[in-house]
Amino acid sequence: MEIVTQVTALNVKYPGITMALGTFDGIHLGHQQIISQAVDLARQINGTSVVFTFSNHPLSIVAPERQPLQLVTQEDKAELIAELGVDILLTIPFTPEFLQLSATDFIRLLWENLSPKHIVVGPNYYFGYNRSGTPEMLQQAGKKNGFDVNIHPIVYLKNTIVSSTLIRKMISAGKVEQASFLLGRQFKIKGLVIHGEKRGRTLGYPTINLEISNQLLLPANGVYAVTIDIGRIQYNGIANIGTNPTFNGIQRHLEAHILDFTGDLYGTTVTVTFLQHIREQQKFSSADELKMQIGQDIKAAKHYYAK
């Protein structure tokens, strides 16, 4: 997949462009269906599939105080889009200048630079200044300019609307299994292994501490059954998110104990996949009490893996 970071005349180089338009801030099942439809339409005409999205959330410009935490990094977002068979990812910064672009000017921008044959959007796709552009407006423009606009219906799973907002609420509540169901994949976080307090070693359960961007959404504080990918090898483990209240910690962080692993991982990027919430964060009266509980957490995690 080719990644393009500014709007340019792609129509000069690529024939039969079919586009998926959206913020696609989680690449959940709804987003996947919209993008996959664009890919299928492009293949039907031997054309080129393009995803047009932003490298930052529009709310970071429109209303920074309401900007949601990210479900995926931009790097992971690109990887997930590539896995759907997309030819070109057009990911541009959402700027104050772009914010001022009228809906009509946005359509003109698309037509002049991409000349799409097909455009696929969700039913809640809005564009242009003050969100004045609608899918129906895009359809009318398509009739005038010779491109089709497919409005993909809302995606439901078990009578639940698939949405990034709901997925964020689930993850924030520690409901990682339910969130993964709507995402269409298990919820994962990548992080660089950094030095921590090294208390886990003294308890007999050494942990890795991960450096996580403060723009990424973390699950609720507590302990989780997880897998940890180190390179191409996957290990089982448990992860703790919280402040270490037993030791009067303040900083919230993510640490994981990897089962059946020994080695130095400092400076290594690993992926933690959240499988099941085991328990909430607790403050223990002593390090020994915490050690006993960690043993119980591992037993709970192993029971999950066995299932």
Contacts in CASP RR format, 6 or more apart in sequence:
PFRMAT RR
TARGET T0000
AUTHOR 0000-0000-0000
METHOD contacts of the structure
MODEL  1
MEIVTQVTALNVKYPGITMALGTFDGIHLGHQQIISQAVDLARQINGTSV
VFTFSNHPLSIVAPERQPLQLVTQEDKAELIAELGVDILLTIPFTPEFLQ
LSATDFIRLLWENLSPKHIVVGPNYYFGYNRSGTPEMLQQAGKKNGFDVN
IHPIVYLKNTIVSSTLIRKMISAGKVEQASFLLGRQFKIKGLVIHGEKRG
RTLGYPTINLEISNQLLLPANGVYAVTIDIGRIQYNGIANIGTNPTFNGI
QRHLEAHILDFTGDLYGTTVTVTFLQHIREQQKFSSADELKMQIGQDIKA
AKHYYAK
1 78 0 8 1.000
1 81 0 8 1.000
1 82 0 8 1.000
1 85 0 8 1.000
1 86 0 8 1.000
1 87 0 8 1.000
1 88 0 8 1.000
1 89 0 8 1.000
2 87 0 8 1.000
2 88 0 8 1.000
2 89 0 8 1.000
3 78 0 8 1.000
3 88 0 8 1.000
3 89 0 8 1.000
3 91 0 8 1.000
4 10 0 8 1.000
4 88 0 8 1.000
4 89 0 8 1.000
4 90 0 8 1.000
4 91 0 8 1.000
5 55 0 8 1.000
5 91 0 8 1.000
5 92 0 8 1.000
5 93 0 8 1.000
6 92 0 8 1.000
7 90 0 8 1.000
7 92 0 8 1.000
7 109 0 8 1.000
7 113 0 8 1.000
8 113 0 8 1.000
9 112 0 8 1.000
9 113 0 8 1.000
10 17 0 8 1.000
10 48 0 8 1.000
10 50 0 8 1.000
10 88 0 8 1.000
10 90 0 8 1.000
10 113 0 8 1.000
10 114 0 8 1.000
11 17 0 8 1.000
11 113 0 8 1.000
11 114 0 8 1.000
11 115 0 8 1.000
14 47 0 8 1.000
14 48 0 8 1.000
14 50 0 8 1.000
14 87 0 8 1.000
14 88 0 8 1.000
15 46 0 8 1.000
15 47 0 8 1.000
15 48 0 8 1.000
16 42 0 8 1.000
16 45 0 8 1.000
16 46 0 8 1.000
16 47 0 8 1.000
16 48 0 8 1.000
16 115 0 8 1.000
16 116 0 8 1.000
16 117 0 8 1.000
17 42 0 8 1.000
17 47 0 8 1.000
17 48 0 8 1.000
17 49 0 8 1.000
17 50 0 8 1.000
17 114 0 8 1.000
17 115 0 8 1.000
17 116 0 8 1.000
17 117 0 8 1.000
18 38 0 8 1.000
18 39 0 8 1.000
18 41 0 8 1.000
18 42 0 8 1.000
18 45 0 8 1.000
18 47 0 8 1.000
18 48 0 8 1.000
18 49 0 8 1.000
18 50 0 8 1.000
18 116 0 8 1.000
18 117 0 8 1.000
18 118 0 8 1.000
18 119 0 8 1.000
18 120 0 8 1.000
19 38 0 8 1.000
19 49 0 8 1.000
19 50 0 8 1.000
19 51 0 8 1.000
19 52 0 8 1.000
19 110 0 8 1.000
19 114 0 8 1.000
19 116 0 8 1.000
19 118 0 8 1.000
19 119 0 8 1.000
19 120 0 8 1.000
20 34 0 8 1.000
20 35 0 8 1.000
20 37 0 8 1.000
20 38 0 8 1.000
20 49 0 8 1.000
20 50 0 8 1.000
20 51 0 8 1.000
20 52 0 8 1.000
20 86 0 8 1.000
20 119 0 8 1.000
20 120 0 8 1.000
20 121 0 8 1.000
21 52 0 8 1.000
21 53 0 8 1.000
21 119 0 8 1.000
21 120 0 8 1.000
21 121 0 8 1.000
21 125 0 8 1.000
21 127 0 8 1.000
22 31 0 8 1.000
22 34 0 8 1.000
22 52 0 8 1.000
22 53 0 8 1.000
22 121 0 8 1.000
22 122 0 8 1.000
22 125 0 8 1.000
23 53 0 8 1.000
23 54 0 8 1.000
23 57 0 8 1.000
23 58 0 8 1.000
24 31 0 8 1.000
24 34 0 8 1.000
24 35 0 8 1.000
24 51 0 8 1.000
24 53 0 8 1.000
24 77 0 8 1.000
24 81 0 8 1.000
25 57 0 8 1.000
25 68 0 8 1.000
25 70 0 8 1.000
25 71 0 8 1.000
25 72 0 8 1.000
25 164 0 8 1.000
26 70 0 8 1.000
26 71 0 8 1.000
26 72 0 8 1.000
26 77 0 8 1.000
26 164 0 8 1.000
26 167 0 8 1.000
26 183 0 8 1.000
27 35 0 8 1.000
27 71 0 8 1.000
27 72 0 8 1.000
27 77 0 8 1.000
27 80 0 8 1.000
27 81 0 8 1.000
27 183 0 8 1.000
28 71 0 8 1.000
28 162 0 8 1.000
28 163 0 8 1.000
28 164 0 8 1.000
28 167 0 8 1.000
28 182 0 8 1.000
28 183 0 8 1.000
28 184 0 8 1.000
29 155 0 8 1.000
29 157 0 8 1.000
29 162 0 8 1.000
29 182 0 8 1.000
29 183 0 8 1.000
29 184 0 8 1.000
30 152 0 8 1.000
30 155 0 8 1.000
30 162 0 8 1.000
32 84 0 8 1.000
32 184 0 8 1.000
33 152 0 8 1.000
33 155 0 8 1.000
34 120 0 8 1.000
34 121 0 8 1.000
34 122 0 8 1.000
34 152 0 8 1.000
35 51 0 8 1.000
35 81 0 8 1.000
35 84 0 8 1.000
35 86 0 8 1.000
35 120 0 8 1.000
36 84 0 8 1.000
37 120 0 8 1.000
37 150 0 8 1.000
37 152 0 8 1.000
38 49 0 8 1.000
38 50 0 8 1.000
38 51 0 8 1.000
38 86 0 8 1.000
38 118 0 8 1.000
38 119 0 8 1.000
38 120 0 8 1.000
39 49 0 8 1.000
39 84 0 8 1.000
39 85 0 8 1.000
39 86 0 8 1.000
41 49 0 8 1.000
41 117 0 8 1.000
41 118 0 8 1.000
41 120 0 8 1.000
41 150 0 8 1.000
42 48 0 8 1.000
42 49 0 8 1.000
42 87 0 8 1.000
42 118 0 8 1.000
43 49 0 8 1.000
45 117 0 8 1.000
45 118 0 8 1.000
47 117 0 8 1.000
48 87 0 8 1.000
48 88 0 8 1.000
49 85 0 8 1.000
49 86 0 8 1.000
49 87 0 8 1.000
49 88 0 8 1.000
50 86 0 8 1.000
50 87 0 8 1.000
50 88 0 8 1.000
50 89 0 8 1.000
50 90 0 8 1.000
50 114 0 8 1.000
50 116 0 8 1.000
51 81 0 8 1.000
51 86 0 8 1.000
51 88 0 8 1.000
51 89 0 8 1.000
51 90 0 8 1.000
51 91 0 8 1.000
52 90 0 8 1.000
52 110 0 8 1.000
52 114 0 8 1.000
53 77 0 8 1.000
53 89 0 8 1.000
53 90 0 8 1.000
53 91 0 8 1.000
54 91 0 8 1.000
54 92 0 8 1.000
54 93 0 8 1.000
54 94 0 8 1.000
55 74 0 8 1.000
55 91 0 8 1.000
55 92 0 8 1.000
55 93 0 8 1.000
55 94 0 8 1.000
56 93 0 8 1.000
56 94 0 8 1.000
57 67 0 8 1.000
57 68 0 8 1.000
57 70 0 8 1.000
57 94 0 8 1.000
58 94 0 8 1.000
58 99 0 8 1.000
59 66 0 8 1.000
59 67 0 8 1.000
59 68 0 8 1.000
60 67 0 8 1.000
60 94 0 8 1.000
61 94 0 8 1.000
61 95 0 8 1.000
61 96 0 8 1.000
61 98 0 8 1.000
61 99 0 8 1.000
62 99 0 8 1.000
68 164 0 8 1.000
68 165 0 8 1.000
68 168 0 8 1.000
68 217 0 8 1.000
69 168 0 8 1.000
69 215 0 8 1.000
69 216 0 8 1.000
69 217 0 8 1.000
70 213 0 8 1.000
70 215 0 8 1.000
70 216 0 8 1.000
70 217 0 8 1.000
71 164 0 8 1.000
71 167 0 8 1.000
71 168 0 8 1.000
71 171 0 8 1.000
71 183 0 8 1.000
71 187 0 8 1.000
71 217 0 8 1.000
72 80 0 8 1.000
73 190 0 8 1.000
73 213 0 8 1.000
73 216 0 8 1.000
74 91 0 8 1.000
76 188 0 8 1.000
76 190 0 8 1.000
78 89 0 8 1.000
78 91 0 8 1.000
80 185 0 8 1.000
81 89 0 8 1.000
82 89 0 8 1.000
92 98 0 8 1.000
99 129 0 8 1.000
100 129 0 8 1.000
101 109 0 8 1.000
101 128 0 8 1.000
101 129 0 8 1.000
102 128 0 8 1.000
102 129 0 8 1.000
102 132 0 8 1.000
103 127 0 8 1.000
103 128 0 8 1.000
103 129 0 8 1.000
103 132 0 8 1.000
103 133 0 8 1.000
103 137 0 8 1.000
105 128 0 8 1.000
106 127 0 8 1.000
106 128 0 8 1.000
106 133 0 8 1.000
107 137 0 8 1.000
107 138 0 8 1.000
107 141 0 8 1.000
110 116 0 8 1.000
110 119 0 8 1.000
111 141 0 8 1.000
111 145 0 8 1.000
111 147 0 8 1.000
115 147 0 8 1.000
116 147 0 8 1.000
117 147 0 8 1.000
117 148 0 8 1.000
118 147 0 8 1.000
118 148 0 8 1.000
118 149 0 8 1.000
118 150 0 8 1.000
119 138 0 8 1.000
119 142 0 8 1.000
119 147 0 8 1.000
119 148 0 8 1.000
119 149 0 8 1.000
119 150 0 8 1.000
120 149 0 8 1.000
120 150 0 8 1.000
120 152 0 8 1.000
121 135 0 8 1.000
121 138 0 8 1.000
121 149 0 8 1.000
121 150 0 8 1.000
121 151 0 8 1.000
121 152 0 8 1.000
122 135 0 8 1.000
122 151 0 8 1.000
122 152 0 8 1.000
122 154 0 8 1.000
123 135 0 8 1.000
123 151 0 8 1.000
123 152 0 8 1.000
123 153 0 8 1.000
123 154 0 8 1.000
124 154 0 8 1.000
125 134 0 8 1.000
125 135 0 8 1.000
125 138 0 8 1.000
126 132 0 8 1.000
126 133 0 8 1.000
126 134 0 8 1.000
127 133 0 8 1.000
127 138 0 8 1.000
135 149 0 8 1.000
135 151 0 8 1.000
136 151 0 8 1.000
138 149 0 8 1.000
139 149 0 8 1.000
139 151 0 8 1.000
141 149 0 8 1.000
142 148 0 8 1.000
142 149 0 8 1.000
154 161 0 8 1.000
154 162 0 8 1.000
155 161 0 8 1.000
155 162 0 8 1.000
156 162 0 8 1.000
157 181 0 8 1.000
157 182 0 8 1.000
160 166 0 8 1.000
160 182 0 8 1.000
162 182 0 8 1.000
163 182 0 8 1.000
166 182 0 8 1.000
167 179 0 8 1.000
167 182 0 8 1.000
167 183 0 8 1.000
168 217 0 8 1.000
170 176 0 8 1.000
170 178 0 8 1.000
170 179 0 8 1.000
170 182 0 8 1.000
171 179 0 8 1.000
171 187 0 8 1.000
171 217 0 8 1.000
171 218 0 8 1.000
171 219 0 8 1.000
171 220 0 8 1.000
172 217 0 8 1.000
172 219 0 8 1.000
172 220 0 8 1.000
173 220 0 8 1.000
174 219 0 8 1.000
174 220 0 8 1.000
174 222 0 8 1.000
174 277 0 8 1.000
175 277 0 8 1.000
176 186 0 8 1.000
176 187 0 8 1.000
176 219 0 8 1.000
176 224 0 8 1.000
176 274 0 8 1.000
176 275 0 8 1.000
176 276 0 8 1.000
176 277 0 8 1.000
177 275 0 8 1.000
177 276 0 8 1.000
177 277 0 8 1.000
179 187 0 8 1.000
180 186 0 8 1.000
180 187 0 8 1.000
180 274 0 8 1.000
186 273 0 8 1.000
186 274 0 8 1.000
186 275 0 8 1.000
187 219 0 8 1.000
187 273 0 8 1.000
187 274 0 8 1.000
188 271 0 8 1.000
188 272 0 8 1.000
188 273 0 8 1.000
188 274 0 8 1.000
189 210 0 8 1.000
189 212 0 8 1.000
189 216 0 8 1.000
189 218 0 8 1.000
189 254 0 8 1.000
189 271 0 8 1.000
189 272 0 8 1.000
189 274 0 8 1.000
190 269 0 8 1.000
190 270 0 8 1.000
190 271 0 8 1.000
190 272 0 8 1.000
191 210 0 8 1.000
191 211 0 8 1.000
191 212 0 8 1.000
191 269 0 8 1.000
191 270 0 8 1.000
191 271 0 8 1.000
191 272 0 8 1.000
192 210 0 8 1.000
192 211 0 8 1.000
192 267 0 8 1.000
192 268 0 8 1.000
192 269 0 8 1.000
193 208 0 8 1.000
193 209 0 8 1.000
193 210 0 8 1.000
193 211 0 8 1.000
193 265 0 8 1.000
193 266 0 8 1.000
193 267 0 8 1.000
193 268 0 8 1.000
193 269 0 8 1.000
193 270 0 8 1.000
194 209 0 8 1.000
194 210 0 8 1.000
194 211 0 8 1.000
194 266 0 8 1.000
194 267 0 8 1.000
195 209 0 8 1.000
195 266 0 8 1.000
196 209 0 8 1.000
196 255 0 8 1.000
197 244 0 8 1.000
197 247 0 8 1.000
198 206 0 8 1.000
199 244 0 8 1.000
199 247 0 8 1.000
199 287 0 8 1.000
200 206 0 8 1.000
200 207 0 8 1.000
200 257 0 8 1.000
202 287 0 8 1.000
203 287 0 8 1.000
203 290 0 8 1.000
203 291 0 8 1.000
203 294 0 8 1.000
204 291 0 8 1.000
205 257 0 8 1.000
205 291 0 8 1.000
205 294 0 8 1.000
205 295 0 8 1.000
205 298 0 8 1.000
206 257 0 8 1.000
207 240 0 8 1.000
207 255 0 8 1.000
207 256 0 8 1.000
207 257 0 8 1.000
208 228 0 8 1.000
208 255 0 8 1.000
208 256 0 8 1.000
208 258 0 8 1.000
208 265 0 8 1.000
208 270 0 8 1.000
209 253 0 8 1.000
209 254 0 8 1.000
209 255 0 8 1.000
210 253 0 8 1.000
210 254 0 8 1.000
210 255 0 8 1.000
210 256 0 8 1.000
210 270 0 8 1.000
210 272 0 8 1.000
212 218 0 8 1.000
212 253 0 8 1.000
212 254 0 8 1.000
218 241 0 8 1.000
218 252 0 8 1.000
218 254 0 8 1.000
219 241 0 8 1.000
219 274 0 8 1.000
219 277 0 8 1.000
220 241 0 8 1.000
220 277 0 8 1.000
220 280 0 8 1.000
221 241 0 8 1.000
221 242 0 8 1.000
221 243 0 8 1.000
221 252 0 8 1.000
221 280 0 8 1.000
221 281 0 8 1.000
222 240 0 8 1.000
222 241 0 8 1.000
222 242 0 8 1.000
222 277 0 8 1.000
222 278 0 8 1.000
222 279 0 8 1.000
222 280 0 8 1.000
222 281 0 8 1.000
223 238 0 8 1.000
223 239 0 8 1.000
223 240 0 8 1.000
223 277 0 8 1.000
223 278 0 8 1.000
223 279 0 8 1.000
223 281 0 8 1.000
223 297 0 8 1.000
224 238 0 8 1.000
224 239 0 8 1.000
224 240 0 8 1.000
224 241 0 8 1.000
224 274 0 8 1.000
224 275 0 8 1.000
224 276 0 8 1.000
224 277 0 8 1.000
224 278 0 8 1.000
225 236 0 8 1.000
225 237 0 8 1.000
225 238 0 8 1.000
225 275 0 8 1.000
225 276 0 8 1.000
225 278 0 8 1.000
225 300 0 8 1.000
225 301 0 8 1.000
225 304 0 8 1.000
225 305 0 8 1.000
226 236 0 8 1.000
226 237 0 8 1.000
226 238 0 8 1.000
226 239 0 8 1.000
226 256 0 8 1.000
226 272 0 8 1.000
226 273 0 8 1.000
226 274 0 8 1.000
226 275 0 8 1.000
226 301 0 8 1.000
227 234 0 8 1.000
227 235 0 8 1.000
227 236 0 8 1.000
227 237 0 8 1.000
227 272 0 8 1.000
227 273 0 8 1.000
227 275 0 8 1.000
228 234 0 8 1.000
228 235 0 8 1.000
228 236 0 8 1.000
228 237 0 8 1.000
228 256 0 8 1.000
228 258 0 8 1.000
228 270 0 8 1.000
228 271 0 8 1.000
228 272 0 8 1.000
228 273 0 8 1.000
229 235 0 8 1.000
229 270 0 8 1.000
229 271 0 8 1.000
229 273 0 8 1.000
230 258 0 8 1.000
230 261 0 8 1.000
230 265 0 8 1.000
230 268 0 8 1.000
230 270 0 8 1.000
231 270 0 8 1.000
235 258 0 8 1.000
235 259 0 8 1.000
235 260 0 8 1.000
235 261 0 8 1.000
236 258 0 8 1.000
236 259 0 8 1.000
236 260 0 8 1.000
236 301 0 8 1.000
236 302 0 8 1.000
236 305 0 8 1.000
237 256 0 8 1.000
237 257 0 8 1.000
237 258 0 8 1.000
237 259 0 8 1.000
237 298 0 8 1.000
237 301 0 8 1.000
238 256 0 8 1.000
238 257 0 8 1.000
238 259 0 8 1.000
238 278 0 8 1.000
238 294 0 8 1.000
238 297 0 8 1.000
238 298 0 8 1.000
238 301 0 8 1.000
239 254 0 8 1.000
239 255 0 8 1.000
239 256 0 8 1.000
239 257 0 8 1.000
239 272 0 8 1.000
239 274 0 8 1.000
240 254 0 8 1.000
240 255 0 8 1.000
240 256 0 8 1.000
240 281 0 8 1.000
241 252 0 8 1.000
241 253 0 8 1.000
241 254 0 8 1.000
241 281 0 8 1.000
242 252 0 8 1.000
242 253 0 8 1.000
242 254 0 8 1.000
242 281 0 8 1.000
243 249 0 8 1.000
243 250 0 8 1.000
243 251 0 8 1.000
243 252 0 8 1.000
243 253 0 8 1.000
243 281 0 8 1.000
244 253 0 8 1.000
245 281 0 8 1.000
245 282 0 8 1.000
245 283 0 8 1.000
246 282 0 8 1.000
246 283 0 8 1.000
246 284 0 8 1.000
246 286 0 8 1.000
246 287 0 8 1.000
246 290 0 8 1.000
254 272 0 8 1.000
256 272 0 8 1.000
257 294 0 8 1.000
257 298 0 8 1.000
259 298 0 8 1.000
259 301 0 8 1.000
259 302 0 8 1.000
275 304 0 8 1.000
276 301 0 8 1.000
276 304 0 8 1.000
278 297 0 8 1.000
278 300 0 8 1.000
278 301 0 8 1.000
279 297 0 8 1.000
279 300 0 8 1.000
282 293 0 8 1.000
284 290 0 8 1.000
284 293 0 8 1.000
END
